Each structure stands twice: as structure tokens, then as C-alpha cells.
Amino acid sequence: MQSWRLILDRACDGATNMGIDEAMLAAVDEGKAPPTIRLYGWSPGCYSLGRFQPYSDLNEDARSIPGITWVRRPTGGRALYHSTSEVTYSIAAPLSDERVSGSVTESYRKISSCLVAGLRLLGADVQLAPKGDARLLRTNPACSTIPSQYELTYMGRKLIGSAQTRTRKALLQHGSIPLTDPQYKLFMGLSFPDNDTRLLAFQSSKNKATCLQEALGFVPEREDVEKALIEGFSLVWQLQLCVGDLTSYERQLAGQLANDKYRSLEWSCKK
């Protein structure tokens, strides 16, 4: 049975989290680290924009709320609000590994099959989404309201928002698993022509997005969610997940990326 590294990380700020994820991707691409699954949280709460999403999709209030930060991800997709009540997964793996190989859509399917298995073990009756409407994905600033193909849904509503990027030899995919509903905070931070339009969009999102609290009927402990995810990946992919930590190379690179890239206005405020 193949072994992968498992990192059970602390909750970090947005720039630190994105620096770590990109450092893992670089290390796997360069053969300096094994395939890795990382589970982590966010503190403080953080808005994240997709790599190519306009900076203007976040309103001025969201950029300056005390105690809440924002960051631009290295992956695509649309805006998310990461609350402190969330489990985030990230996977860095070689493209040659059959567990993630193939097109972006195929690797999504393979990763999502593990997430489905894990959350069903937890008691959530989740499903894989069919192909979504690409026009809605391009025009909607909120990632959590429109499920892409093979993302997870509960009763037709999107549960997990995931995004991926690739280098020549490896991929990074990460995804947000909300324990409680973050939609109010998300829509308060997005740009709309006026408050009435914002309210209508928020009300509409209630029928399109969900969280583990709604899927389970209670708010799960994050340790239980992590345990279920670990079991899902282990069972579906026939893996031995060995708890480890970042290498010294990854730690140094992650700190550099966090400070020089993810906290920089040049990266964060791209249009």
C-alpha cells in the first residue's frame, strides 16, 4: 500500500495558508516532497478571490473590515468566505499518479470520490454534481452558489467549493468545507449595484448552497470531519496516510510566498 504524507495543520491567516499550499505544490513538482493531503483552518476569517477574478468583485468594506482579511488564491474559481468554522483540504500530487491523473475534470472526479466517501461515513448524504452552466460560473462572483461538475452537493445545493492549478509535473487542489453557513458574510463582502440587489442574491443563495450543519442536522466537531475525510481518502485510494510536517524547504518557501506574494498589493489587487 502506497504512503502519502498527511499534514494536520493549525488554523492560519489567508496569506500563510496560500503560501503553504503553493510551497507544497512546488516541492512535489520538484520531487522534494511526497504526495500530500493537508487539512487546515482559517484564523481570522478570510475572503478569497480566484486567481483570475477581478479585484473589484470585493467591495471596499470587505477590504477593510477589522478582524477579517482577504487573499487571492493561486487557483481559479470565484470568491469564497472562509470562516473559522470550516475544514479546508488541499492535495499536492504528481500528475503521473493514477489517483489524480487525467484532465482537470477527471482529477476532480477522482478527488471528489474520496470526499463523498468520507462525508458519507460522517452521515452526510452527499452527491457529485452534474455538469454546471459555464456561463453562470463566469458571471457569478460567488463560488459557493454554482457547483462545477463533480463538486459535492447535498439535496442539489453546493456543499464544497474546490479549485485547482497545475505545474508541469504536479497539481494542487484545495476546497472549502463549511461546518456552518458562511453565505451572509460572503454576500456582505461582494460588490453589487445596490443593497436590494445584494439582498436578492443572498436570498437566492439559500437555495443553492449549504453546509455540513444542514446536511447532518448538527454542527460536527472539526476533528470528526477530519477523521472522516482521512478515512475516505484511505479507503478509496488504498493509501496509508502518515502524519508528517512540512520540510525545511517548504517552510522557507511558504514564508517567502506568504510575505512576498500573498501579502503584496501587486498580486492581491490584480484586475
Backbone as CSV, one residue per row, in Angstrom:
resi,resn,N_x,N_y,N_z,CA_x,CA_y,CA_z,C_x,C_y,C_z
1,MET,0.853,-1.202,0.000,0.000,0.000,0.000,0.883,1.245,0.000
2,GLN,0.594,2.176,-0.909,1.400,3.387,-1.008,1.142,4.312,0.173
3,SER,2.183,5.045,0.570,2.070,6.011,1.659,2.094,7.429,1.111
4,TRP,1.212,8.256,1.618,1.218,9.694,1.359,1.403,10.418,2.688
5,ARG,1.909,11.627,2.609,2.037,12.455,3.804,0.697,13.117,4.132
6,LEU,0.367,13.155,5.412,-0.832,13.828,5.912,-0.397,14.939,6.852
7,ILE,-0.796,16.168,6.550,-0.485,17.304,7.413,-1.777,17.789,8.056
8,LEU,-1.855,17.667,9.368,-2.989,18.182,10.135,-2.552,19.524,10.704
9,ASP,-2.904,20.586,10.004,-2.338,21.900,10.286,-3.226,22.715,11.210
10,ARG,-2.631,23.738,11.763,-3.366,24.685,12.607,-4.131,25.656,11.711
11,ALA,-4.987,26.439,12.312,-5.667,27.500,11.574,-4.705,28.666,11.375
12,CYS,-4.605,29.155,10.140,-3.681,30.232,9.806,-4.411,31.348,9.065
13,ASP,-3.749,32.478,8.910,-4.306,33.557,8.097,-4.223,33.171,6.622
14,GLY,-4.929,33.923,5.783,-5.053,33.566,4.380,-3.735,33.503,3.642
15,ALA,-2.873,34.498,3.828,-1.595,34.525,3.119,-0.731,33.333,3.509
16,THR,-0.726,32.996,4.790,0.053,31.839,5.242,-0.489,30.555,4.634
17,ASN,-1.814,30.394,4.651,-2.407,29.176,4.081,-2.077,29.016,2.605
18,MET,-2.198,30.105,1.837,-1.916,30.008,0.410,-0.426,29.808,0.142
19,GLY,0.424,30.409,0.975,1.862,30.185,0.835,2.237,28.736,1.069
20,ILE,1.627,28.116,2.083,1.904,26.710,2.366,1.433,25.823,1.227
21,ASP,0.211,26.061,0.747,-0.309,25.232,-0.342,0.573,25.322,-1.587
22,GLU,0.993,26.544,-1.950,1.832,26.676,-3.143,3.212,26.068,-2.914
23,ALA,3.750,26.184,-1.707,5.048,25.578,-1.407,4.977,24.054,-1.514
24,MET,3.875,23.468,-1.056,3.687,22.019,-1.204,3.683,21.629,-2.671
25,LEU,2.965,22.399,-3.489,2.906,22.117,-4.920,4.298,22.169,-5.537
26,ALA,5.076,23.199,-5.215,6.422,23.336,-5.765,7.311,22.176,-5.330
27,ALA,7.202,21.789,-4.060,8.046,20.708,-3.553,7.717,19.377,-4.210
28,VAL,6.433,19.104,-4.413,6.039,17.865,-5.089,6.481,17.908,-6.553
29,ASP,6.300,19.034,-7.206,6.716,19.185,-8.600,8.213,18.929,-8.763
30,GLU,8.998,19.380,-7.793,10.457,19.259,-7.876,10.977,17.963,-7.271
31,GLY,10.072,17.090,-6.811,10.488,15.827,-6.222,11.115,15.963,-4.849
32,LYS,10.829,17.068,-4.157,11.414,17.320,-2.842,10.461,16.985,-1.702
33,ALA,9.251,16.537,-2.031,8.274,16.153,-1.008,7.357,15.100,-1.595
34,PRO,6.790,14.248,-0.737,5.889,13.204,-1.220,4.499,13.764,-1.518
35,PRO,3.653,13.007,-2.215,2.251,13.420,-2.362,1.652,13.705,-0.991
36,THR,0.854,14.759,-0.908,0.434,15.245,0.406,-1.041,15.635,0.427
37,ILE,-1.699,15.292,1.529,-3.025,15.814,1.849,-2.879,16.674,3.098
38,ARG,-3.327,17.907,3.004,-3.259,18.831,4.141,-4.672,19.223,4.543
39,LEU,-4.972,19.188,5.832,-6.249,19.639,6.386,-5.957,20.806,7.320
40,TYR,-6.701,21.903,7.119,-6.383,23.102,7.886,-7.603,23.995,8.057
41,GLY,-7.408,25.063,8.816,-8.468,26.034,9.058,-7.979,27.448,8.809
42,TRP,-8.850,28.421,9.122,-8.570,29.832,8.863,-8.779,30.646,10.133
43,SER,-7.832,31.503,10.432,-7.965,32.429,11.552,-7.037,33.617,11.292
44,PRO,-7.630,34.810,11.135,-9.051,35.156,11.244,-9.823,34.739,10.000
45,GLY,-11.159,35.017,10.003,-11.958,34.770,8.817,-11.373,35.502,7.621
46,CYS,-11.581,34.943,6.421,-10.876,35.476,5.265,-11.711,35.332,3.989
47,TYR,-11.795,36.409,3.214,-12.317,36.305,1.855,-11.188,35.830,0.950
48,SER,-11.507,34.952,-0.004,-10.503,34.594,-1.002,-11.082,34.764,-2.397
49,LEU,-10.276,35.348,-3.263,-10.624,35.533,-4.662,-9.911,34.490,-5.508
50,GLY,-10.555,34.052,-6.594,-9.885,33.185,-7.531,-8.748,33.917,-8.227
51,ARG,-7.801,33.163,-8.739,-6.589,33.738,-9.316,-6.874,34.789,-10.383
52,PHE,-7.881,34.559,-11.208,-8.159,35.467,-12.320,-9.406,36.320,-12.094
53,GLN,-9.922,36.316,-10.871,-11.140,37.055,-10.574,-10.843,38.537,-10.380
54,PRO,-11.674,39.428,-10.881,-11.424,40.870,-10.699,-11.399,41.256,-9.220
55,TYR,-10.438,42.066,-8.870,-10.321,42.607,-7.519,-11.582,43.363,-7.130
56,SER,-12.220,43.969,-8.119,-13.412,44.784,-7.853,-14.614,43.950,-7.416
57,ASP,-14.547,42.618,-7.515,-15.651,41.783,-7.032,-15.806,41.859,-5.521
58,LEU,-14.743,42.250,-4.809,-14.848,42.509,-3.374,-15.149,43.988,-3.168
59,ASN,-16.124,44.283,-2.333,-16.423,45.698,-2.109,-15.428,46.327,-1.134
60,GLU,-15.467,47.634,-1.044,-14.490,48.345,-0.226,-14.595,47.975,1.244
61,ASP,-15.799,47.692,1.719,-15.970,47.317,3.124,-15.234,46.013,3.433
62,ALA,-15.323,45.040,2.518,-14.691,43.741,2.753,-13.181,43.856,2.813
63,ARG,-12.638,44.848,2.163,-11.182,45.012,2.140,-10.655,45.665,3.412
64,SER,-11.564,46.148,4.256,-11.108,46.908,5.419,-11.836,46.563,6.714
65,ILE,-12.566,45.435,6.744,-13.280,45.044,7.970,-12.271,44.618,9.032
66,PRO,-12.279,45.229,10.209,-11.350,44.818,11.269,-11.547,43.348,11.634
67,GLY,-10.455,42.619,11.734,-10.529,41.228,12.145,-10.833,40.252,11.029
68,ILE,-11.025,40.734,9.796,-11.254,39.859,8.646,-10.269,40.245,7.550
69,THR,-9.617,39.255,6.971,-8.625,39.519,5.941,-9.143,39.051,4.580
70,TRP,-8.343,39.232,3.547,-8.677,38.687,2.244,-7.389,38.336,1.514
71,VAL,-7.499,37.414,0.573,-6.321,36.914,-0.134,-6.752,36.470,-1.533
72,ARG,-5.821,36.482,-2.462,-6.065,35.925,-3.794,-5.423,34.543,-3.853
73,ARG,-6.205,33.548,-4.246,-5.713,32.175,-4.302,-4.806,31.959,-5.523
74,PRO,-3.967,30.909,-5.488,-3.203,30.539,-6.685,-4.044,29.738,-7.672
75,THR,-5.228,29.343,-7.265,-6.128,28.534,-8.085,-7.251,29.398,-8.647
76,GLY,-7.996,28.853,-9.590,-9.077,29.598,-10.224,-10.337,29.626,-9.383
77,GLY,-11.461,29.843,-10.066,-12.736,29.882,-9.370,-13.119,31.283,-8.940
78,ARG,-14.163,31.351,-8.111,-14.744,32.623,-7.703,-14.578,32.822,-6.194
79,ALA,-15.174,33.880,-5.674,-14.951,34.291,-4.291,-15.571,33.317,-3.287
80,LEU,-14.878,33.161,-2.163,-15.362,32.396,-1.017,-15.137,33.210,0.246
81,TYR,-15.947,32.937,1.264,-15.633,33.442,2.597,-15.290,32.251,3.470
82,HIS,-14.070,32.252,3.993,-13.590,31.172,4.844,-13.762,31.592,6.298
83,SER,-14.747,31.018,6.970,-14.958,31.353,8.370,-14.056,30.477,9.233
84,THR,-14.043,30.777,10.511,-13.278,29.949,11.439,-13.978,28.616,11.688
85,SER,-15.211,28.475,11.174,-15.963,27.222,11.281,-15.928,26.518,9.928
86,GLU,-14.766,26.021,9.568,-14.549,25.412,8.262,-13.387,24.439,8.338
87,VAL,-13.461,23.368,7.553,-12.320,22.496,7.313,-11.949,22.638,5.843
88,THR,-10.695,22.932,5.578,-10.212,23.042,4.202,-9.250,21.894,3.939
89,TYR,-9.392,21.287,2.765,-8.438,20.258,2.363,-7.589,20.805,1.223
90,SER,-6.356,20.363,1.135,-5.545,20.624,-0.057,-4.761,19.367,-0.379
91,ILE,-4.571,19.144,-1.670,-3.857,17.976,-2.168,-2.790,18.445,-3.138
92,ALA,-1.556,18.033,-2.903,-0.468,18.263,-3.852,0.057,16.891,-4.251
93,ALA,0.006,16.583,-5.547,0.364,15.249,-6.001,0.922,15.291,-7.422
94,PRO,1.769,14.334,-7.771,2.292,14.278,-9.145,1.184,13.950,-10.131
95,LEU,1.225,14.582,-11.283,0.235,14.297,-12.319,0.352,12.867,-12.829
96,SER,1.486,12.233,-12.596,1.682,10.849,-13.037,1.002,9.840,-12.129
97,ASP,0.563,10.274,-10.941,-0.088,9.352,-10.008,-1.503,9.062,-10.504
98,GLU,-1.838,7.801,-10.641,-3.136,7.424,-11.198,-4.300,7.919,-10.362
99,ARG,-4.057,8.253,-9.119,-5.146,8.725,-8.252,-5.638,10.114,-8.652
100,VAL,-4.788,10.882,-9.327,-5.192,12.238,-9.746,-4.941,12.482,-11.230
101,SER,-4.494,11.486,-11.949,-4.100,11.678,-13.345,-5.302,11.968,-14.232
102,GLY,-5.010,12.493,-15.427,-6.063,12.799,-16.387,-6.324,14.282,-16.482
103,SER,-7.423,14.632,-17.121,-7.800,16.034,-17.284,-8.171,16.653,-15.936
104,VAL,-8.352,17.974,-15.945,-8.789,18.646,-14.718,-10.107,18.054,-14.232
105,THR,-11.041,17.855,-15.149,-12.337,17.291,-14.776,-12.195,15.886,-14.218
106,GLU,-11.339,15.070,-14.826,-11.157,13.701,-14.349,-10.508,13.683,-12.974
107,SER,-9.529,14.537,-12.750,-8.902,14.576,-11.424,-9.881,15.089,-10.371
108,TYR,-10.742,16.036,-10.746,-11.816,16.489,-9.847,-12.672,15.292,-9.417
109,ARG,-13.051,14.475,-10.406,-13.912,13.328,-10.115,-13.223,12.376,-9.153
110,LYS,-11.937,12.122,-9.385,-11.209,11.174,-8.541,-11.069,11.686,-7.106
111,ILE,-10.780,12.964,-6.966,-10.652,13.547,-5.627,-12.010,13.602,-4.935
112,SER,-13.030,13.993,-5.692,-14.370,14.107,-5.106,-14.921,12.762,-4.649
113,SER,-14.530,11.681,-5.314,-15.000,10.364,-4.880,-14.530,10.060,-3.464
114,CYS,-13.346,10.548,-3.106,-12.838,10.357,-1.734,-13.598,11.240,-0.749
115,LEU,-13.892,12.475,-1.166,-14.643,13.377,-0.294,-16.048,12.840,-0.038
116,VAL,-16.683,12.297,-1.081,-18.006,11.695,-0.920,-17.941,10.561,0.093
117,ALA,-16.970,9.671,-0.070,-16.853,8.525,0.840,-16.666,8.985,2.281
118,GLY,-15.810,9.986,2.471,-15.550,10.460,3.825,-16.764,11.095,4.465
119,LEU,-17.443,11.977,3.742,-18.586,12.671,4.332,-19.789,11.748,4.521
120,ARG,-19.901,10.717,3.680,-20.949,9.725,3.919,-20.669,8.920,5.182
121,LEU,-19.407,8.657,5.464,-19.059,7.990,6.725,-19.461,8.857,7.917
122,LEU,-19.404,10.159,7.709,-19.803,11.094,8.771,-21.319,11.132,8.935
123,GLY,-22.048,10.699,7.877,-23.508,10.687,7.936,-24.183,11.653,6.996
124,ALA,-23.401,12.332,6.132,-23.966,13.302,5.186,-24.253,12.609,3.855
125,ASP,-25.477,12.711,3.378,-25.885,12.064,2.129,-25.530,12.973,0.951
126,VAL,-24.233,13.040,0.644,-23.752,13.952,-0.390,-23.692,13.246,-1.742
127,GLN,-23.718,14.057,-2.802,-23.697,13.547,-4.172,-22.678,14.344,-4.989
128,LEU,-22.315,13.786,-6.152,-21.478,14.523,-7.099,-22.372,15.337,-8.027
129,ALA,-21.992,16.585,-8.254,-22.792,17.461,-9.110,-22.627,17.075,-10.575
130,PRO,-23.695,17.192,-11.358,-23.568,17.042,-12.812,-22.893,18.274,-13.385
131,LYS,-22.715,18.287,-14.691,-22.071,19.418,-15.341,-22.887,20.676,-15.132
132,GLY,-22.209,21.772,-14.704,-22.897,23.037,-14.473,-22.933,23.902,-15.718
133,ASP,-23.543,25.058,-15.594,-23.646,26.022,-16.680,-22.431,26.943,-16.630
134,ALA,-21.543,26.810,-17.605,-20.298,27.584,-17.606,-20.567,29.085,-17.637
135,ARG,-21.663,29.521,-18.250,-21.963,30.951,-18.303,-22.223,31.503,-16.904
136,LEU,-22.902,30.717,-16.055,-23.151,31.159,-14.683,-21.858,31.206,-13.891
137,LEU,-20.974,30.235,-14.122,-19.703,30.211,-13.409,-18.867,31.440,-13.733
138,ARG,-18.940,31.909,-14.972,-18.130,33.051,-15.377,-18.684,34.365,-14.847
139,THR,-19.994,34.458,-14.661,-20.599,35.743,-14.325,-20.935,35.897,-12.851
140,ASN,-20.987,34.808,-12.100,-21.349,34.894,-10.690,-20.087,35.074,-9.850
141,PRO,-19.993,36.145,-9.021,-18.781,36.361,-8.233,-18.639,35.408,-7.066
142,ALA,-19.695,34.707,-6.680,-19.666,33.816,-5.516,-19.432,32.379,-5.950
143,CYS,-18.356,31.780,-5.452,-18.025,30.415,-5.825,-19.034,29.410,-5.291
144,SER,-19.590,29.690,-4.130,-20.364,28.681,-3.411,-21.780,28.474,-3.923
145,THR,-22.210,29.239,-4.942,-23.605,29.127,-5.364,-23.798,28.286,-6.621
146,ILE,-22.740,28.049,-7.388,-22.864,27.299,-8.640,-21.913,26.110,-8.606
147,PRO,-22.407,24.875,-8.467,-21.498,23.728,-8.421,-20.925,23.406,-9.789
148,SER,-19.605,23.219,-9.842,-18.964,22.719,-11.048,-19.142,21.208,-11.111
149,GLN,-18.870,20.654,-12.294,-19.020,19.212,-12.454,-18.136,18.471,-11.455
150,TYR,-18.722,17.484,-10.781,-18.065,16.607,-9.818,-17.765,17.279,-8.479
151,GLU,-18.254,18.493,-8.249,-18.174,19.021,-6.895,-19.309,18.411,-6.069
152,LEU,-19.205,18.530,-4.741,-20.160,17.859,-3.858,-21.380,18.718,-3.577
153,THR,-22.537,18.076,-3.595,-23.790,18.748,-3.285,-24.567,17.937,-2.246
154,TYR,-25.498,18.617,-1.587,-26.437,17.966,-0.676,-27.826,18.466,-1.051
155,MET,-28.705,17.556,-1.441,-30.053,17.888,-1.898,-30.011,18.948,-3.007
156,GLY,-29.056,18.798,-3.906,-28.941,19.681,-5.053,-28.228,20.994,-4.792
157,ARG,-27.845,21.247,-3.546,-27.174,22.501,-3.209,-25.675,22.263,-2.997
158,LYS,-24.871,23.209,-3.412,-23.430,23.058,-3.358,-22.930,23.038,-1.921
159,LEU,-22.091,22.055,-1.619,-21.533,21.927,-0.278,-20.064,22.311,-0.233
160,ILE,-19.271,21.838,-1.200,-17.830,22.088,-1.201,-17.446,22.840,-2.460
161,GLY,-16.732,23.948,-2.290,-16.171,24.668,-3.419,-14.695,24.344,-3.546
162,SER,-14.276,23.817,-4.680,-12.888,23.412,-4.898,-12.300,24.130,-6.105
163,ALA,-10.981,24.202,-6.155,-10.288,24.826,-7.285,-8.926,24.164,-7.429
164,GLN,-8.382,24.236,-8.636,-7.151,23.510,-8.947,-6.204,24.361,-9.786
165,THR,-4.916,24.110,-9.620,-3.897,24.655,-10.506,-2.868,23.567,-10.745
166,ARG,-2.124,23.705,-11.844,-1.151,22.686,-12.217,0.183,23.314,-12.618
167,THR,1.246,22.586,-12.318,2.550,22.874,-12.881,2.807,21.828,-13.961
168,ARG,4.028,21.740,-14.420,4.322,20.763,-15.466,4.192,19.331,-14.960
169,LYS,4.507,19.117,-13.670,4.556,17.753,-13.157,3.576,17.457,-12.023
170,ALA,2.897,18.459,-11.499,2.072,18.237,-10.305,0.822,19.105,-10.336
171,LEU,-0.107,18.774,-9.457,-1.306,19.591,-9.290,-1.499,19.944,-7.827
172,LEU,-2.190,21.050,-7.637,-2.681,21.450,-6.319,-4.177,21.623,-6.441
173,GLN,-4.928,20.938,-5.587,-6.363,21.201,-5.488,-6.703,21.433,-4.036
174,HIS,-7.465,22.478,-3.769,-7.942,22.703,-2.403,-9.421,23.053,-2.438
175,GLY,-10.080,22.803,-1.303,-11.513,23.010,-1.250,-11.989,23.355,0.141
176,SER,-13.079,24.121,0.190,-13.647,24.645,1.422,-14.860,23.820,1.844
177,ILE,-14.828,23.306,3.074,-15.933,22.507,3.612,-16.509,23.261,4.810
178,PRO,-17.580,24.046,4.611,-18.129,24.844,5.716,-18.904,23.978,6.706
179,LEU,-18.613,24.164,7.983,-19.369,23.457,9.024,-20.688,24.174,9.269
180,THR,-20.657,25.498,9.218,-21.865,26.312,9.347,-21.942,27.234,8.127
181,ASP,-23.072,27.884,7.945,-23.337,28.636,6.716,-22.576,29.965,6.683
182,PRO,-21.677,30.155,5.691,-20.930,31.414,5.586,-21.528,32.400,4.588
183,GLN,-22.728,32.113,4.053,-23.234,32.883,2.915,-23.493,34.350,3.245
184,TYR,-23.975,34.644,4.444,-24.263,36.040,4.781,-22.986,36.874,4.702
185,LYS,-21.919,36.372,5.326,-20.652,37.103,5.301,-20.135,37.221,3.874
186,LEU,-20.268,36.143,3.084,-19.790,36.181,1.712,-20.480,37.290,0.927
187,PHE,-21.803,37.336,0.987,-22.526,38.312,0.180,-22.382,39.731,0.710
188,MET,-22.099,39.895,2.003,-21.832,41.218,2.524,-20.508,41.767,1.980
189,GLY,-19.622,40.869,1.574,-18.317,41.312,1.083,-18.223,41.473,-0.414
190,LEU,-19.224,41.019,-1.158,-19.172,41.102,-2.613,-19.768,42.416,-3.120
191,SER,-19.309,42.812,-4.289,-19.796,44.059,-4.885,-21.102,43.833,-5.635
192,PHE,-22.082,44.672,-5.341,-23.366,44.668,-6.040,-23.752,46.112,-6.336
193,PRO,-24.623,46.327,-7.325,-25.012,47.707,-7.650,-25.660,48.440,-6.483
194,ASP,-26.419,47.697,-5.651,-27.087,48.326,-4.512,-27.452,47.241,-3.506
195,ASN,-27.931,47.649,-2.344,-28.240,46.702,-1.271,-29.418,45.797,-1.606
196,ASP,-30.382,46.301,-2.386,-31.519,45.462,-2.769,-31.050,44.290,-3.640
197,THR,-30.149,44.568,-4.573,-29.603,43.511,-5.423,-28.811,42.509,-4.591
198,ARG,-28.061,43.021,-3.621,-27.292,42.152,-2.719,-28.232,41.226,-1.934
199,LEU,-29.310,41.790,-1.410,-30.257,41.001,-0.623,-30.909,39.915,-1.469
200,LEU,-31.285,40.256,-2.695,-31.894,39.266,-3.587,-30.914,38.143,-3.898
201,ALA,-29.653,38.496,-4.128,-28.640,37.480,-4.412,-28.415,36.583,-3.204
202,PHE,-28.401,37.178,-2.019,-28.223,36.394,-0.798,-29.405,35.451,-0.577
203,GLN,-30.624,35.945,-0.761,-31.801,35.100,-0.586,-31.787,33.938,-1.578
204,SER,-31.375,34.213,-2.806,-31.294,33.173,-3.821,-30.252,32.120,-3.465
205,SER,-29.166,32.555,-2.809,-28.072,31.627,-2.480,-28.521,30.552,-1.491
206,LYS,-29.554,30.839,-0.704,-30.016,29.876,0.292,-30.526,28.596,-0.357
207,ASN,-30.970,28.702,-1.605,-31.445,27.525,-2.329,-30.357,26.868,-3.170
208,LYS,-29.144,27.441,-3.129,-28.079,26.954,-3.998,-26.851,26.458,-3.237
209,ALA,-26.715,26.852,-1.986,-25.539,26.477,-1.202,-25.965,25.919,0.143
210,THR,-25.100,25.111,0.727,-25.416,24.503,2.015,-24.145,24.303,2.817
211,CYS,-24.269,23.678,3.975,-23.133,23.446,4.862,-23.340,22.115,5.575
212,LEU,-22.339,21.667,6.296,-22.454,20.377,6.967,-23.514,20.393,8.062
213,GLN,-23.737,21.525,8.693,-24.783,21.596,9.712,-26.133,21.212,9.127
214,GLU,-26.443,21.686,7.922,-27.713,21.352,7.288,-27.728,19.910,6.799
215,ALA,-26.598,19.413,6.318,-26.540,18.048,5.804,-26.615,17.004,6.910
216,LEU,-26.167,17.373,8.112,-26.122,16.414,9.220,-27.210,16.650,10.268
217,GLY,-27.710,17.877,10.353,-28.675,18.210,11.395,-28.029,18.695,12.676
218,PHE,-26.709,18.846,12.671,-25.963,19.358,13.827,-24.619,19.865,13.321
219,VAL,-23.951,20.657,14.142,-22.628,21.163,13.777,-21.585,20.138,14.214
220,PRO,-20.875,19.517,13.277,-19.904,18.497,13.654,-18.634,19.120,14.242
221,GLU,-17.937,18.347,15.044,-16.617,18.755,15.520,-15.633,18.649,14.351
222,ARG,-14.741,19.622,14.227,-13.825,19.594,13.095,-12.934,18.345,13.119
223,GLU,-12.614,17.851,14.324,-11.800,16.636,14.414,-12.535,15.442,13.812
224,ASP,-13.856,15.390,13.985,-14.643,14.296,13.404,-14.687,14.402,11.879
225,VAL,-14.782,15.643,11.375,-14.770,15.840,9.923,-13.418,15.413,9.356
226,GLU,-12.349,15.821,9.998,-11.017,15.449,9.531,-10.838,13.931,9.547
227,LYS,-11.273,13.283,10.612,-11.154,11.824,10.709,-11.910,11.140,9.579
228,ALA,-13.113,11.626,9.273,-13.915,11.027,8.203,-13.245,11.222,6.842
229,LEU,-12.697,12.404,6.599,-12.015,12.660,5.334,-10.789,11.768,5.175
230,ILE,-10.036,11.629,6.241,-8.847,10.772,6.208,-9.239,9.346,5.856
231,GLU,-10.312,8.873,6.470,-10.769,7.513,6.184,-11.259,7.385,4.750
232,GLY,-11.936,8.420,4.249,-12.415,8.385,2.871,-11.280,8.280,1.874
233,PHE,-10.255,9.098,2.036,-9.098,9.035,1.134,-8.371,7.697,1.274
234,SER,-8.229,7.226,2.495,-7.518,5.972,2.723,-8.230,4.793,2.068
235,LEU,-9.552,4.746,2.200,-10.322,3.622,1.663,-10.397,3.646,0.139
236,VAL,-10.754,4.804,-0.423,-10.971,4.877,-1.870,-9.663,4.757,-2.631
237,TRP,-8.632,5.393,-2.138,-7.354,5.389,-2.856,-6.385,4.324,-2.362
238,GLN,-6.818,3.540,-1.380,-5.943,2.495,-0.832,-4.591,3.083,-0.429
239,LEU,-4.661,4.061,0.454,-3.478,4.781,0.906,-3.211,4.543,2.378
240,GLN,-1.941,4.600,2.734,-1.564,4.725,4.129,-1.157,6.179,4.333
241,LEU,-1.953,6.929,5.073,-1.672,8.331,5.312,-0.848,8.473,6.581
242,CYS,0.363,8.983,6.428,1.308,9.097,7.541,1.421,10.551,7.968
243,VAL,1.056,10.835,9.210,1.093,12.203,9.715,2.525,12.721,9.680
244,GLY,2.693,13.882,9.076,4.016,14.484,8.967,3.924,15.990,9.034
245,ASP,4.997,16.643,8.606,5.066,18.100,8.642,5.739,18.586,7.373
246,LEU,5.732,19.885,7.182,6.438,20.470,6.066,7.938,20.243,6.213
247,THR,8.615,20.119,5.086,10.074,20.046,5.112,10.625,21.451,5.368
248,SER,11.909,21.533,5.668,12.527,22.847,5.873,12.456,23.673,4.592
249,TYR,12.592,23.022,3.445,12.470,23.712,2.157,11.071,24.309,2.000
250,GLU,10.046,23.527,2.315,8.672,24.007,2.187,8.381,25.139,3.166
251,ARG,8.863,25.018,4.392,8.621,26.072,5.379,9.235,27.397,4.936
252,GLN,10.456,27.326,4.440,11.125,28.548,3.989,10.409,29.148,2.785
253,LEU,10.057,28.301,1.817,9.371,28.781,0.625,7.984,29.318,0.967
254,ALA,7.270,28.642,1.873,5.925,29.085,2.261,5.970,30.474,2.889
255,GLY,6.949,30.711,3.758,7.081,32.027,4.373,7.396,33.106,3.355
256,GLN,8.265,32.774,2.404,8.618,33.720,1.353,7.408,34.047,0.479
257,LEU,6.660,33.015,0.100,5.475,33.229,-0.731,4.411,34.045,0.009
258,ALA,4.206,33.735,1.286,3.206,34.460,2.068,3.529,35.947,2.127
259,ASN,4.801,36.265,2.375,5.188,37.664,2.547,5.344,38.402,1.225
260,ASP,6.007,37.761,0.250,6.357,38.459,-0.988,5.259,38.402,-2.044
261,LYS,4.387,37.419,-1.950,3.341,37.269,-2.963,1.956,37.516,-2.387
262,TYR,1.547,36.695,-1.424,0.146,36.724,-0.999,-0.214,37.916,-0.118
263,ARG,0.790,38.611,0.419,0.510,39.850,1.152,0.817,41.082,0.306
264,SER,1.236,40.881,-0.928,1.613,42.011,-1.775,0.395,42.559,-2.524
265,LEU,0.361,43.865,-2.708,-0.722,44.501,-3.453,-0.632,44.140,-4.932
266,GLU,0.577,43.924,-5.436,0.748,43.593,-6.854,-0.011,42.322,-7.200
267,TRP,0.067,41.301,-6.315,-0.646,40.036,-6.552,-2.117,40.178,-6.164
268,SER,-2.363,40.727,-5.001,-3.718,40.727,-4.447,-4.682,41.593,-5.240
269,CYS,-4.212,42.703,-5.776,-5.110,43.677,-6.397,-5.112,43.600,-7.921
270,LYS,-4.674,42.470,-8.466,-4.741,42.306,-9.912,-6.183,42.432,-10.374
271,LYS,-6.389,43.005,-11.545,-7.752,43.189,-12.070,-8.084,42.100,-13.073
